[in-house]
């Protein structure tokens, strides 16, 4: 038995399948507190530890940021001294690319001109245009077009270098939440993990 599916339904199904395949999920947690009074008292200790952990983590991050600024200030003179050489090297590489591109386009124009002359002679000899193209295919231009993907160097500043060092060395992940969940279960509570869709969710 075959079920007839309309074109609109089919397209909608494909779109839904595509969106669901690109859905973004995060892990969430459900907390069920303990039933005993002693367990509930225990949870207050967990909450206090969580608060203190977050405060300590924020302080560490700020201290790390201050250290990153000091390190950046020390490095900045050397980075500024190297920047002109890096910029010159980039300009030289770009000029080399432009020369290679000009040479490539010149050879491409010459190759296309040779092809056109060949096709013209071939057609005048009584052959069909498609046959002429097929016979010339082995002589077609096959060189690779040059590319230039080198990003231009950016002049370093104290702020940019500080941000870079901060990203490399500082973190706000102090495992406070995972420690809280462990404390929660140790007090007799139940923690269940689940995946929750946060973007491109199927309705």
N, CA, C and O of each residue as an XYZ file, in Angstrom:
812
protein
N       0.848     -1.197      0.000
C       0.000      0.000      0.000
C       0.884      1.248      0.000
O       1.785      1.379      0.828
N       0.620      2.157     -0.931
C       1.416      3.356     -1.049
C       0.625      4.562     -0.577
O      -0.561      4.693     -0.878
N       1.275      5.433      0.156
C       0.635      6.658      0.658
C       1.106      7.819     -0.201
O       2.307      8.058     -0.326
N       0.174      8.530     -0.786
C       0.498      9.656     -1.643
C       0.845     10.866     -0.788
O       0.075     11.270      0.083
N       2.015     11.437     -1.051
C       2.474     12.604     -0.293
C       2.566     13.785     -1.236
O       3.178     13.689     -2.299
N       1.968     14.888     -0.857
C       2.003     16.074     -1.708
C       3.417     16.647     -1.764
O       4.248     16.396     -0.892
N       3.659     17.420     -2.814
C       4.973     18.038     -3.000
C       5.291     18.994     -1.861
O       6.428     19.070     -1.395
N       4.253     19.734     -1.414
C       4.466     20.691     -0.315
C       4.848     19.981      0.972
O       5.749     20.418      1.688
N       4.156     18.876      1.265
C       4.462     18.101      2.469
C       5.862     17.523      2.400
O       6.588     17.498      3.394
N       6.236     17.054      1.209
C       7.571     16.464      1.038
C       8.658     17.505      1.283
O       9.641     17.238      1.973
N       8.470     18.706      0.705
C       9.469     19.770      0.875
C       9.559     20.188      2.334
O      10.648     20.419      2.859
N       8.391     20.284      2.990
C       8.389     20.660      4.405
C       9.099     19.621      5.251
O       9.801     19.963      6.203
N       8.919     18.348      4.906
C       9.577     17.273      5.655
C      11.083     17.337      5.492
O      11.835     17.155      6.450
N      11.516     17.601      4.259
C      12.953     17.718      4.009
C      13.529     18.904      4.769
O      14.610     18.804      5.351
N      12.813     20.028      4.767
C      13.287     21.216      5.493
C      13.369     20.951      6.980
O      14.317     21.372      7.643
N      12.361     20.243      7.511
C      12.359     19.906      8.937
C      13.513     18.987      9.276
O      14.151     19.139     10.318
N      13.784     18.031      8.396
C      14.899     17.114      8.614
C      16.222     17.862      8.597
O      17.115     17.566      9.391
N      16.353     18.835      7.691
C      17.584     19.617      7.610
C      17.791     20.446      8.862
O      18.893     20.503      9.408
N      16.699     21.103      9.325
C      16.813     21.928     10.524
C      17.138     21.109     11.752
O      17.933     21.522     12.597
N      16.508     19.923     11.849
C      16.760     19.088     13.017
C      18.185     18.575     13.026
O      18.769     18.366     14.089
N      18.754     18.366     11.826
C      20.135     17.880     11.767
C      21.119     18.969     12.174
O      22.259     18.676     12.536
N      20.674     20.244     12.113
C      21.539     21.360     12.478
C      21.149     21.943     13.832
O      21.603     23.033     14.181
N      20.326     21.249     14.594
C      19.894     21.756     15.888
C      21.065     21.841     16.860
O      22.001     21.043     16.806
N      20.989     22.824     17.744
C      22.032     23.033     18.748
C      21.441     22.708     20.120
O      20.368     23.192     20.482
N      22.161     21.881     20.869
C      21.669     21.447     22.179
C      22.625     21.880     23.286
O      23.806     22.129     23.044
N      22.095     21.964     24.495
C      22.909     22.159     25.684
C      22.431     21.178     26.750
O      21.311     20.672     26.685
N      23.280     20.919     27.718
C      22.933     20.003     28.801
C      22.316     20.801     29.944
O      22.913     21.759     30.435
N      21.125     20.404     30.360
C      20.452     21.026     31.500
C      20.289     19.984     32.603
O      20.484     18.789     32.379
N      19.935     20.447     33.774
C      19.820     19.540     34.919
C      18.520     19.796     35.673
O      18.111     20.937     35.883
N      17.889     18.705     36.068
C      16.719     18.769     36.945
C      17.142     18.371     38.356
O      17.796     17.348     38.554
N      16.762     19.190     39.329
C      17.153     18.957     40.722
C      15.924     18.549     41.537
O      14.912     19.250     41.557
N      16.034     17.413     42.201
C      14.990     16.971     43.126
C      15.586     16.965     44.530
O      16.484     16.170     44.806
N      15.110     17.830     45.422
C      15.737     17.950     46.746
C      15.471     16.716     47.606
O      14.519     15.974     47.365
N      16.315     16.506     48.603
C      16.093     15.380     49.531
C      14.833     15.620     50.366
O      14.393     16.757     50.535
N      14.270     14.542     50.878
C      13.032     14.655     51.655
C      13.294     14.901     53.141
O      12.442     15.438     53.850
N      14.463     14.510     53.597
C      14.755     14.650     55.034
C      15.146     16.084     55.368
O      15.656     16.817     54.521
N      14.898     16.473     56.620
C      15.263     17.812     57.088
C      16.777     17.986     57.083
O      17.305     19.038     56.724
N      17.461     16.907     57.497
C      18.931     16.991     57.521
C      19.480     17.198     56.112
O      20.470     17.906     55.925
N      18.828     16.573     55.112
C      19.267     16.751     53.729
C      19.052     18.172     53.246
O      19.882     18.727     52.526
N      17.925     18.760     53.649
C      17.650     20.143     53.259
C      18.629     21.108     53.912
O      19.054     22.087     53.300
N      18.982     20.820     55.167
C      19.999     21.636     55.848
C      21.338     21.503     55.130
O      22.086     22.468     54.977
N      21.610     20.285     54.697
C      22.865     20.024     53.965
C      22.926     20.842     52.683
O      23.998     21.306     52.294
N      21.782     21.025     52.023
C      21.753     21.781     50.762
C      22.155     23.233     50.951
O      22.723     23.845     50.046
N      21.863     23.791     52.127
C      22.261     25.175     52.375
C      23.782     25.312     52.348
O      24.327     26.333     51.929
N      24.447     24.252     52.809
C      25.912     24.251     52.744
C      26.373     24.235     51.289
O      27.324     24.928     50.927
N      25.695     23.441     50.455
C      26.046     23.370     49.029
C      25.864     24.729     48.361
O      26.711     25.161     47.579
N      24.765     25.396     48.670
C      24.486     26.702     48.080
C      25.511     27.737     48.515
O      25.921     28.591     47.728
N      25.918     27.654     49.767
C      26.936     28.567     50.277
C      28.267     28.327     49.576
O      28.968     29.273     49.217
N      28.613     27.038     49.381
C      29.853     26.698     48.685
C      29.824     27.169     47.228
O      30.829     27.642     46.697
N      28.655     27.032     46.592
C      28.517     27.478     45.199
C      28.729     28.983     45.094
O      29.441     29.457     44.209
N      28.109     29.725     45.997
C      28.255     31.175     45.992
C      29.703     31.581     46.193
O      30.209     32.461     45.496
N      30.377     30.937     47.155
C      31.765     31.261     47.437
C      32.669     30.887     46.270
O      33.629     31.596     45.967
N      32.362     29.783     45.624
C      33.150     29.345     44.467
C      33.049     30.360     43.334
O      34.053     30.697     42.706
N      31.835     30.847     43.073
C      31.642     31.835     42.006
C      32.359     33.143     42.320
O      32.960     33.759     41.439
N      32.291     33.563     43.584
C      32.987     34.790     43.984
C      34.486     34.628     43.799
O      35.152     35.509     43.256
N      35.016     33.490     44.256
C      36.449     33.222     44.129
C      36.873     33.141     42.661
O      37.939     33.625     42.280
N      36.012     32.517     41.845
C      36.325     32.363     40.417
C      36.391     33.723     39.729
O      37.286     33.970     38.921
N      35.450     34.599     40.048
C      35.439     35.950     39.468
C      36.673     36.740     39.896
O      37.254     37.479     39.102
N      37.062     36.579     41.145
C      38.255     37.270     41.631
C      39.503     36.779     40.910
O      40.368     37.569     40.531
N      39.584     35.467     40.727
C      40.726     34.886     40.013
C      40.787     35.394     38.577
O      41.862     35.675     38.045
N      39.598     35.507     37.953
C      39.566     35.983     36.567
C      40.038     37.433     36.469
O      40.768     37.798     35.547
N      39.610     38.256     37.435
C      40.033     39.646     37.443
C      41.536     39.757     37.665
O      42.210     40.542     36.998
N      42.062     38.970     38.602
C      43.496     38.974     38.867
C      44.281     38.510     37.643
O      45.339     39.053     37.324
N      43.743     37.495     36.961
C      44.392     37.000     35.749
C      44.390     38.082     34.676
O      45.360     38.223     33.931
N      43.276     38.863     34.595
C      43.203     39.953     33.627
C      44.225     41.033     33.903
O      44.820     41.585     32.977
N      44.432     41.338     35.176
C      45.455     42.329     35.554
C      46.844     41.839     35.146
O      47.655     42.601     34.620
N      47.102     40.563     35.396
C      48.391     39.977     35.023
C      48.562     39.975     33.512
O      49.661     40.205     33.009
N      47.471     39.714     32.783
C      47.531     39.733     31.316
C      47.909     41.125     30.820
O      48.692     41.262     29.881
N      47.347     42.168     31.457
C      47.686     43.536     31.080
C      49.151     43.858     31.336
O      49.785     44.549     30.539
N      49.688     43.361     32.442
C      51.102     43.588     32.759
C      52.007     42.872     31.758
O      53.018     43.416     31.315
N      51.623     41.638     31.409
C      52.403     40.880     30.429
C      52.355     41.557     29.062
O      53.365     41.634     28.362
N      51.163     42.050     28.684
C      51.014     42.728     27.401
C      51.867     43.989     27.348
O      52.471     44.291     26.319
N      51.918     44.720     28.447
C      52.713     45.935     28.498
C      54.192     45.634     28.308
O      54.922     46.429     27.715
N      54.636     44.478     28.815
C      56.039     44.082     28.653
C      56.333     43.663     27.215
O      57.403     43.954     26.680
N      55.383     42.985     26.603
C      55.599     42.460     25.247
C      55.409     43.512     24.158
O      55.990     43.392     23.079
N      54.610     44.533     24.424
C      54.188     45.467     23.385
C      55.336     46.126     22.625
O      55.250     46.208     21.400
N      56.408     46.603     23.267
C      57.485     47.241     22.508
C      58.081     46.320     21.438
O      58.332     46.753     20.313
N      58.305     45.057     21.788
C      58.843     44.118     20.801
C      57.872     43.856     19.672
O      58.280     43.725     18.518
N      56.581     43.777     19.993
C      55.571     43.548     18.959
C      55.467     44.734     18.013
O      55.315     44.558     16.805
N      55.550     45.947     18.562
C      55.490     47.141     17.730
C      56.726     47.253     16.843
O      56.641     47.727     15.710
N      57.873     46.816     17.359
C      59.103     46.854     16.557
C      59.024     45.863     15.399
O      59.557     46.124     14.320
N      58.361     44.727     15.619
C      58.267     43.697     14.574
C      57.177     43.997     13.554
O      57.207     43.463     12.445
N      56.221     44.839     13.911
C      55.066     45.077     13.038
C      55.441     45.635     11.664
O      54.924     45.132     10.667
N      56.313     46.648     11.552
C      56.657     47.163     10.211
C      57.235     46.078      9.303
O      56.936     46.051      8.109
N      58.059     45.186      9.854
C      58.632     44.108      9.033
C      57.551     43.136      8.572
O      57.565     42.663      7.435
N      56.618     42.847      9.472
C      55.525     41.954      9.105
C      54.643     42.573      8.032
O      54.194     41.886      7.114
N      54.394     43.887      8.150
C      53.557     44.569      7.171
C      54.255     44.622      5.805
O      53.620     44.433      4.767
N      55.556     44.880      5.821
C      56.316     44.908      4.566
C      56.302     43.539      3.893
O      56.140     43.443      2.676
N      56.471     42.483      4.683
C      56.446     41.134      4.127
C      55.080     40.824      3.522
O      54.988     40.145      2.499
N      54.017     41.325      4.159
C      52.674     41.098      3.625
C      52.482     41.820      2.291
O      51.934     41.251      1.346
N      52.938     43.078      2.216
C      52.841     43.822      0.957
C      53.634     43.145     -0.151
O      53.180     43.077     -1.293
N      54.821     42.643      0.184
C      55.638     41.950     -0.811
C      54.942     40.682     -1.311
O      54.954     40.376     -2.503
N      54.331     39.951     -0.363
C      53.626     38.727     -0.754
C      52.415     39.056     -1.622
O      52.097     38.315     -2.553
N      51.740     40.161     -1.321
C      50.586     40.544     -2.131
C      51.007     40.977     -3.534
O      50.333     40.659     -4.514
N      52.121     41.702     -3.630
C      52.616     42.110     -4.943
C      53.032     40.895     -5.766
O      52.794     40.851     -6.973
N      53.648     39.918     -5.124
C      54.028     38.684     -5.815
C      52.789     37.961     -6.328
O      52.778     37.435     -7.441
N      51.757     37.942     -5.511
C      50.504     37.322     -5.937
C      49.922     38.047     -7.150
O      49.464     37.403     -8.094
N      49.937     39.378     -7.132
C      49.395     40.134     -8.250
C      50.176     39.881     -9.529
O      49.581     39.804    -10.604
N      51.490     39.750     -9.438
C      52.296     39.428    -10.617
C      51.939     38.036    -11.151
O      51.803     37.833    -12.358
N      51.790     37.083    -10.221
C      51.416     35.738    -10.632
C      50.026     35.721    -11.260
O      49.782     34.993    -12.221
N      49.109     36.534    -10.709
C      47.754     36.594    -11.253
C      47.763     37.209    -12.657
O      47.079     36.723    -13.558
N      48.540     38.277    -12.833
C      48.641     38.893    -14.165
C      49.195     37.894    -15.173
O      48.691     37.800    -16.292
N      50.224     37.152    -14.788
C      50.829     36.169    -15.683
C      49.849     35.043    -16.000
O      49.777     34.566    -17.133
N      49.107     34.630    -14.994
C      48.098     33.595    -15.193
C      47.025     34.057    -16.177
O      46.659     33.323    -17.094
N      46.521     35.283    -15.980
C      45.466     35.787    -16.850
C      45.966     36.010    -18.274
O      45.217     35.829    -19.234
N      47.232     36.403    -18.410
C      47.815     36.551    -19.745
C      47.857     35.201    -20.460
O      47.462     35.092    -21.620
N      48.340     34.173    -19.755
C      48.398     32.843    -20.368
C      47.009     32.307    -20.665
O      46.808     31.609    -21.659
N      46.038     32.633    -19.797
C      44.667     32.196    -20.033
C      44.094     32.847    -21.284
O      43.443     32.185    -22.091
N      44.339     34.151    -21.445
C      43.866     34.852    -22.645
C      44.489     34.251    -23.908
O      43.808     34.062    -24.916
N      45.794     33.952    -23.843
C      46.477     33.356    -24.990
C      45.908     31.982    -25.315
O      45.719     31.629    -26.479
N      45.637     31.210    -24.258
C      45.093     29.867    -24.461
C      43.701     29.930    -25.071
O      43.363     29.127    -25.941
N      42.888     30.887    -24.616
C      41.536     31.028    -25.166
C      41.586     31.490    -26.617
O      40.771     31.076    -27.441
N      42.550     32.351    -26.919
C      42.696     32.800    -28.311
C      43.101     31.632    -29.213
O      42.584     31.491    -30.321
N      44.033     30.788    -28.731
C      44.442     29.607    -29.514
C      43.261     28.660    -29.713
O      43.076     28.089    -30.787
N      42.467     28.508    -28.652
C      41.301     27.627    -28.766
C      40.309     28.149    -29.799
O      39.788     27.392    -30.618
N      40.056     29.460    -29.745
C      39.104     30.040    -30.697
C      39.590     29.871    -32.126
O      38.800     29.568    -33.021
N      40.891     30.066    -32.347
C      41.431     29.893    -33.703
C      41.295     28.443    -34.151
O      40.968     28.159    -35.304
N      41.553     27.529    -33.213
C      41.445     26.101    -33.535
C      40.008     25.730    -33.887
O      39.768     25.037    -34.876
N      39.047     26.194    -33.075
C      37.632     25.884    -33.314
C      37.191     26.460    -34.655
O      36.443     25.829    -35.402
N      37.664     27.667    -34.946
C      37.303     28.315    -36.203
C      37.815     27.511    -37.393
O      37.075     27.284    -38.350
N      39.080     27.078    -37.342
C      39.638     26.275    -38.435
C      38.923     24.933    -38.547
O      38.668     24.433    -39.642
N      38.604     24.359    -37.373
C      37.945     23.059    -37.338
C      36.564     23.125    -37.992
O      36.186     22.236    -38.754
N      35.803     24.210    -37.680
C      34.467     24.356    -38.257
C      34.542     24.623    -39.760
O      33.706     24.154    -40.532
N      35.557     25.385    -40.155
C      35.725     25.652    -41.591
C      36.084     24.383    -42.359
O      35.845     24.278    -43.562
N      36.666     23.414    -41.631
C      37.005     22.133    -42.260
C      35.786     21.223    -42.387
O      35.899     20.113    -42.907
N      34.610     21.681    -41.916
C      33.386     20.915    -42.078
C      32.945     20.106    -40.884
O      31.985     19.343    -40.986
N      33.616     20.247    -39.747
C      33.244     19.493    -38.552
C      32.255     20.292    -37.704
O      32.198     21.520    -37.769
N      31.472     19.551    -36.902
C      30.523     20.212    -36.006
C      31.265     20.838    -34.826
O      32.336     20.385    -34.421
N      30.649     21.904    -34.288
C      31.310     22.669    -33.225
C      31.595     21.804    -31.995
O      32.668     21.912    -31.400
N      30.640     20.942    -31.606
C      30.842     20.085    -30.448
C      32.031     19.139    -30.670
O      32.830     18.917    -29.761
N      32.137     18.596    -31.860
C      33.255     17.701    -32.169
C      34.573     18.462    -32.122
O      35.599     17.921    -31.710
N      34.537     19.713    -32.543
C      35.756     20.525    -32.509
C      36.190     20.781    -31.065
O      37.374     20.709    -30.738
N      35.209     21.082    -30.203
C      35.529     21.287    -28.791
C      36.085     20.017    -28.161
O      37.053     20.062    -27.401
N      35.467     18.887    -28.482
C      35.924     17.618    -27.911
C      37.339     17.285    -28.359
O      38.134     16.766    -27.575
N      37.651     17.574    -29.594
C      39.000     17.266    -30.085
C      40.044     18.197    -29.491
O      41.225     17.856    -29.424
N      39.598     19.387    -29.055
C      40.542     20.343    -28.468
C      40.680     20.179    -26.960
O      41.588     20.761    -26.367
N      39.810     19.407    -26.326
C      39.761     19.326    -24.868
C      41.098     18.909    -24.263
O      41.434     19.339    -23.159
N      41.852     18.091    -24.956
C      43.141     17.651    -24.428
C      44.187     18.739    -24.403
O      45.235     18.586    -23.775
N      43.910     19.847    -25.085
C      44.870     20.962    -25.131
C      44.377     22.164    -24.333
O      44.935     23.256    -24.440
N      43.334     21.963    -23.535
C      42.752     23.084    -22.805
C      43.697     23.587    -21.712
O      44.598     22.872    -21.274
N      43.472     24.827    -21.285
C      44.298     25.478    -20.254
C      43.997     24.858    -18.896
O      42.846     24.855    -18.460
N      45.013     24.338    -18.227
C      44.777     23.583    -16.983
C      45.555     24.130    -15.791
O      45.642     23.467    -14.757
N      46.111     25.310    -15.918
C      46.877     25.872    -14.802
C      45.947     26.349    -13.688
O      44.823     26.779    -13.947
N      46.417     26.271    -12.471
C      45.617     26.666    -11.309
C      45.711     28.171    -11.079
O      46.801     28.744    -11.071
N      44.560     28.796    -10.894
C      44.525     30.234    -10.633
C      45.169     30.510     -9.273
O      44.816     29.856     -8.291
N      46.093     31.451     -9.191
C      46.736     31.749     -7.895
C      45.760     32.361     -6.914
O      44.805     33.031     -7.305
N      46.008     32.123     -5.632
C      45.152     32.653     -4.567
C      46.022     33.372     -3.532
O      47.208     33.087     -3.369
N      45.384     34.309     -2.849
C      46.085     35.043     -1.793
C      45.164     35.106     -0.584
O      44.178     35.843     -0.582
N      45.488     34.336      0.434
C      44.640     34.258      1.626
C      45.349     34.761      2.885
O      44.847     34.581      3.994
N      46.496     35.378      2.717
C      47.264     35.829      3.881
C      46.634     37.082      4.470
O      46.557     38.106      3.792
N      46.179     37.021      5.730
C      45.552     38.215      6.327
C      46.578     39.317      6.576
O      47.731     39.051      6.916
N      46.132     40.553      6.400
C      47.024     41.688      6.633
C      47.322     41.812      8.124
O      46.403     41.747      8.940
N      48.583     41.988      8.490
C      48.931     42.143      9.910
C      48.231     43.357     10.521
O      48.084     44.393      9.874
N      47.812     43.215     11.751
C      47.148     44.299     12.474
C      48.122     44.875     13.498
O      48.764     44.141     14.249
N      48.217     46.196     13.513
C      49.135     46.830     14.452
C      48.702     46.526     15.879
O      47.566     46.818     16.252
N      49.588     45.945     16.684
C      49.201     45.579     18.055
C      49.024     46.809     18.936
O      49.707     47.821     18.784
N      48.089     46.680     19.855
C      47.876     47.725     20.863
C      47.887     47.051     22.233
O      47.836     45.825     22.337
N      47.953     47.856     23.259
C      47.948     47.302     24.603
C      46.629     46.557     24.852
O      46.622     45.489     25.464
N      45.528     47.121     24.381
C      44.219     46.488     24.588
C      44.102     45.171     23.825
O      43.625     44.176     24.370
N      44.536     45.164     22.563
C      44.411     43.943     21.759
C      45.296     42.827     22.300
O      44.886     41.667     22.328
N      46.499     43.170     22.726
C      47.406     42.156     23.256
C      46.916     41.657     24.611
O      47.038     40.472     24.923
N      46.362     42.563     25.416
C      45.810     42.148     26.706
C      44.663     41.171     26.503
O      44.587     40.147     27.182
N      43.765     41.487     25.565
C      42.639     40.594     25.286
C      43.108     39.225     24.791
O      42.544     38.194     25.157
N      44.145     39.231     23.958
C      44.668     37.975     23.436
C      45.241     37.112     24.560
O      44.959     35.916     24.632
N      46.036     37.711     25.427
C      46.630     36.971     26.539
C      45.552     36.507     27.514
O      45.629     35.407     28.061
N      44.547     37.355     27.727
C      43.459     36.983     28.627
C      42.713     35.752     28.094
O      42.383     34.842     28.855
N      42.455     35.734     26.799
C      41.764     34.586     26.206
C      42.597     33.310     26.319
O      42.049     32.220     26.484
N      43.914     33.447     26.230
C      44.798     32.285     26.262
C      45.033     31.754     27.672
O      45.258     30.559     27.861
N      44.981     32.642     28.657
C      45.408     32.230     30.000
C      44.328     32.300     31.074
O      44.467     31.666     32.120
N      43.258     33.054     30.841
C      42.241     33.238     31.884
C      40.978     32.443     31.568
O      40.646     32.220     30.404
N      40.293     32.026     32.599
C      39.063     31.271     32.423
C      38.073     31.588     33.532
O      38.453     31.908     34.658
N      36.797     31.491     33.188
C      35.734     31.656     34.182
C      35.117     30.308     34.537
O      34.135     30.238     35.277
N      35.702     29.243     34.005
C      35.201     27.898     34.300
C      35.987     27.327     35.476
O      37.102     26.830     35.311
N      35.400     27.404     36.647
C      36.043     26.895     37.865
C      35.347     25.645     38.394
O      35.555     25.243     39.538
N      34.519     25.038     37.549
C      33.809     23.798     37.909
C      32.903     23.995     39.122
O      32.647     23.048     39.866
N      32.417     25.219     39.323
C      31.553     25.483     40.484
C      30.242     24.705     40.383
O      29.769     24.148     41.374
N      29.661     24.667     39.194
C      28.367     24.003     39.034
C      28.471     22.490     39.202
O      27.604     21.864     39.812
N      29.544     21.906     38.654
C      29.711     20.455     38.805
C      29.959     20.087     40.270
O      29.483     19.056     40.745
N      30.709     20.941     40.986
C      30.929     20.694     42.417
C      29.616     20.805     43.192
O      29.368     20.057     44.138
N      28.786     21.754     42.770
C      27.485     21.923     43.438
C      26.605     20.695     43.219
O      25.915     20.251     44.138
N      26.628     20.147     42.005
C      25.812     18.959     41.736
C      26.288     17.767     42.558
O      25.484     16.976     43.052
N      27.602     17.650     42.695
C      28.139     16.559     43.519
C      27.716     16.729     44.968
O      27.348     15.762     45.636
N      27.773     17.966     45.449
C      27.357     18.246     46.829
C      25.868     17.971     46.992
O      25.440     17.448     48.021
N      25.084     18.321     45.987
C      23.631     18.140     46.025
C      23.276     16.668     46.186
O      22.428     16.313     47.004
N      23.928     15.813     45.403
C      23.643     14.371     45.488
C      24.149     13.782     46.800
O      23.551     12.850     47.337
N      25.251     14.325     47.314
C      25.774     13.817     48.576
C      24.831     14.126     49.743
O      24.880     13.465     50.780
N      23.971     15.136     49.564
C      22.992     15.482     50.598
C      21.707     14.660     50.460
O      20.767     14.828     51.236
N      21.680     13.778     49.470
C      20.495     12.958     49.277
C      19.580     13.431     48.168
O      18.543     12.816     47.919
N      19.946     14.522     47.491
C      19.153     15.009     46.370
C      19.440     14.206     45.109
O      20.387     13.421     45.057
N      18.611     14.415     44.100
C      18.766     13.709     42.823
C      18.963     14.745     41.718
O      18.210     15.712     41.603
N      19.985     14.517     40.920
C      20.271     15.402     39.783
C      20.198     14.578     38.507
O      20.918     13.591     38.357
N      19.329     14.982     37.590
C      19.184     14.286     36.312
C      19.583     15.229     35.184
O      19.144     16.377     35.128
N      20.420     14.723     34.294
C      20.877     15.518     33.153
C      19.980     15.247     31.946
O      19.448     14.149     31.781
N      19.827     16.265     31.111
C      19.037     16.114     29.895
C      19.541     17.092     28.844
O      20.119     18.134     29.154
N      19.298     16.716     27.576
C      19.664     17.588     26.469
C      18.478     18.491     26.137
O      17.340     18.036     26.019
N      18.772     19.771     25.992
C      17.732     20.742     25.671
C      18.129     21.482     24.399
O      19.238     22.007     24.299
N      17.227     21.520     23.437
C      17.492     22.226     22.188
C      17.375     23.729     22.425
O      16.406     24.207     23.015
N      18.390     24.470     21.948
C      18.391     25.922     22.147
C      18.343     26.688     20.832
O      18.106     27.896     20.834
N      18.567     26.001     19.696
C      18.524     26.697     18.401
C      18.194     25.711     17.289
O      18.618     24.556     17.323
N      17.430     26.180     16.297
C      16.984     25.329     15.167
C      16.239     24.107     15.665
O      16.490     22.989     15.215
N      15.325     24.321     16.591
C      14.601     23.204     17.197
C      13.385     22.849     16.339
O      12.697     23.722     15.809
N      13.147     21.564     16.221
C      11.966     21.093     15.503
C      10.730     21.341     16.366
O      10.720     21.020     17.554
N       9.693     21.913     15.761
C       8.482     22.215     16.515
C       7.497     21.050     16.423
O       6.410     21.115     16.997
